[in-house]
Amino acid sequence: MNTNIKDEIRSLGELIIMAQKIKGDNMSNPIHTSAGMNGQEELDEKIISLIDDMKSLHKRLIGMQKDFSAHAFQINCMLKEALNYNHKLESLENDPTK
């Protein structure tokens, strides 16, 4: 599961970069009519909104990954404790002095 989240975060980062490149490309395109300028402005605003939404999602996914990692660490510690306890019980059961 952790690997999937890392892949999603990486993909999202790539999408942010591509959207920012589109925004830069659109800003550098010459526009000759006022109607075209209005359309370009609207497109720019939509792309800016998309980039902001993607950045927000990216931060949330990173937070989720940190939470999953913390939970996985806690579970791993609890499993180690349970295994150690189990080994102690087994060694007491197999003790020939009893």
Secondary structure as GFF3:
##gff-version 3
##sequence-region A 1 98
A	DSSP	alpha_helix	2	28	.	.	.	ID=ss1
A	DSSP	alpha_helix	34	93	.	.	.	ID=ss2
###
